[in-house]
Amino acid sequence: MNKPKRRSNTRANPLVLIFIASGLVILLVSLAFILRPKTNLAIAPPRLGQKMSDFQLKDTEEKTVHLSDYAGITVLINTWATWCPPCRAEMPDLAAFYSANQDKNFLILAINAGESSPVASEFARQLNLKFPVLLDPGYSLMDSLGIDSFPTSILVGPDGIIKHIQVGMFLPGELEEVVMPFLEK
């Protein structure tokens, strides 16, 4: 008696292929980031209780922005990239927090990690971001600050002193808990 031949399923599920391809892209981008040449600027890595080094970057409209332009204001510096899933997940919360608190002497500076102005601008447009988006195309500032994980945020008080460093995304409620004590009432 002949047994019916069993069909082998040699076709991979398209979702599995997409998942594997996405994983490979993230792995390759991460490796490129880790293995890129380091730049040495006269900017000190952030330390709690220390003064934040002044820096300058261009925004998405090619305007030069200095951190010192915002002396006397509480500034949350957020480093991010569009290819970073936690960054993408965190950004709407940052935008909402900023909208609710921008009148309290508070600003967010969103520093994009290595992407082009059109990529960062489109992401900011899609999320309707109201705070400045700055560009660090060669990672020179991030290298100088010792930032190699995204997102990373640095809270700088109006006195220029670093109040908080957050490696990884802010979870719900953390923004209010960490930032609100430094905002004007």
Buried (B, 14 or more C-beta within 10 A) or exposed (E): EEEEEEEEEEEEEEEEEEEEEEEEEEEEBBEEBEEEEEEEEEBEEBEEEEEBBEBEBBBBEEEEBEBEBBEEBBBBBBBBBBBBEBBBEBBEBBBEBBEEBBEBBBBBBBBBBBBEBEBBBBBBEEBEBEBBBBBBBEBBBBBBBEBBEBBBBBBBBBEBEBBBBBEEBBEEEBBBEBBBEBBEE
